C-alpha cells in the first residue's frame, strides 16, 4: 500500500478551505478568513482530521514564492509614481508608528527588542487581497481612494521585500557577534547586488527570448510550465547560490517577466497556480494557531487589535489630511488599511525560523488577522453614514474646502486629478475584421485596444503607435490589462473562438455597462453567446443569407420597402432579431 499522506493532506486541506472559504465569502467576509479557519480545523490543536503539517509547510513555501513572483509581475512603477507624494511618506510613517507601538507592547510583555521589531513589521503590513476586494465591492478601485491605497500597498510590498532581505542579515545565527556583523552585512550587500544585476540585466535579455521560443510552440502547457520554472528556479537559485531569501529571487523574476511582452499572458496562465498554493499557505498558517491561546493571552490579542484597528488608521488619517486630501478620502484609506494578511504571515514565518519571534507572537498575528479581516468590510460600510453626520462638523467642512481648493489649483495632485481621455474599445483578434473595426473606431474618436495571441502582430501594432497586448482574452488578467473595466465596448472578431461565452461572461462581470459585440461561426452558436451577455451577435451564415436575399429580391424587381421587410424577416428567423446598434459613447 502506497503512503497516501501527501494526497490526504492536500485533499483534506483543500476540502476544508473550499467549504470554509465559500461560507465566509457568502457571509460577506474575505475568503482568507475561511482558509485560516480551515487550517485551524485540520491542525493539531483541534479534534478530528489532522493534516501533515510538515508537508503543508513545504507547499506553503511554494505559495510564498508564487505570491512574491506575482507581486513582481504586477508591480506598476507608474501607479507608484502617480501617488508618490502621499503613498511613500504615508506608508513609511504608518509602518514606523505601527512598529514603534508594537515594540513598546513587546517590551511591556518582556520580549526582546528584536522580537518586537519583527512583530511590529508584521503588524504594519496590510493585505493586498483584502484591500482590493473591499475597494471593488464598494466601487472605489478607480477613485482617488483606490489609486492612493494601491500605491500605498505598492510601497509596503517593496518594504516587505526589503525586510525579507535584511532580517536574516541582522538576526541570522551566523552574525551573532558584533565583530562579524559589519562583515556579514557587507557580504550580504555584495551578494544581493550580484543577484539583482544578474537577474535584471542578464535575465532581461535571456528570459524574454526563452519565453518567445516557448510561445512559438503555441502550447499553453509549455508556457505555463516555463513561467513556473522561472519563478521557482530563480527563487531556489537565489537562496542556494547567493544566500538570500527565495522571496527576493521570486520578486525579481516577476519584475523581469513584467518588462517583457509576455507579462499579461504569464499573469493569466501561470498565476492560477499561485492562487492554489496560496490557499495552502494560509491553511498552513492556520495550522500553527492554537485556539486556546485566545484564552491564555486575551490582553495581547486585544492590544494588537488596537494597534491594527486604531493606531494604524489614525496614523494614516493624519498623514493624508496633513498632505491636503479630502477627509472622506483620508478616512477611506485609513479604514481600508486597518487589517493584516499574507505578508504579515510571511514576515512572521521568517522571524520564527530565525528564532526571533516565538509561538505566542505567531498565534497573536493569526488571531488578529482573522478578526481584522472579518471586520474590515463591515467598517468600510460605515464610511458613508459617518460622512453624512460629519458634514455638519466645522472641522470636516474646513478640511473638505481646503482639499477642493488644493485640487483646483494643482495639475498633479497625486491621484485626485484624472485627465480625461478618449473612450476605449477592446478588439479581440486582428484579422481582416479586427483591422477594419480598429480603423473605424479610431476614425470615430474611440481608441481601440487590440488583444492578440500573435506576438509579431502585437509588436508591429505597438511599433505603429497602436495599443495592443499579447495575451489570452479568456483570462481575467488579460482583460484587466486591456482596460475592460473602463472600456465602452468589447468586440470579439474571431469566429468560433474557444471559450467565447466564458469570455463574454467574464467581461460582463468586470464591467456591467460594457457593450459586447461578438462574432459566431455558426447560427447555432448565437443563443449561447447571447445568454452569456452579448448585446449583438453576428454570424457568417446569417450575413450570407441576408446578402443573398437582398440580391435576389433586387434582381426580381422588389421595391425597397419589400427588400427591407424581407431582410428583417430573415434577420429575425436566422439571427433572432439582432438589435439595432446604439452609439458606443454619447460625447462623440
Buried (B, 14 or more C-beta within 10 A) or exposed (E): EEEEEEEBBBEBBBBBBBBBBEBBBEEEBBBBBBBBBBBBBBBEBBEEBBBBBEBBBBBBBBBBBBBBBBBBBBBEEEBBBBBBBBBBBBBBBBBEBBBBBBBBBBEEBEBEEBBBBBBBBBBBBBBBBBBBBBBBEBEBBEBBBBBBBBBBBBBBBBBBBEBBBBBBBBBBEEBEEEEEEEEBBEBBEEBBEEBBEBBBEEBBEEBBEBBEEBBEEEEEEEBBBBBBEBBBEBBBBBBEEBBBBBBBBBBBBBBBBBBBBBBBBBBBBBBEBBEBBBBBBBBBBBBBBBEEBBEEBEEBBBBBBBBBBEBBBBBBBBBBBEBBBBBBBBBBBBBBBBBBBBBBBBBBBBBBEBEBBBEBBBBBBBBBBBBBBBBBBEBBBEBEEEBEEBEEEEEBEEBBEBBEEBBEEEEEBBBBEEEEEBBBBBBBBBEEBBBEBBEEBBEEEBBBBBBBBBBEBBBBBBEEEBBBBBBBBBBBBBBBBBBBBEBBBBBBBBBEBEEBBEBBBBBBEBBEEBBBBBBBBEBEBBEBBBEBBBBBBBBBBBBEBBEEBBEEBEEEEBEEEEBEEBBEEBBEEBBBEBEEEEEBBEEE
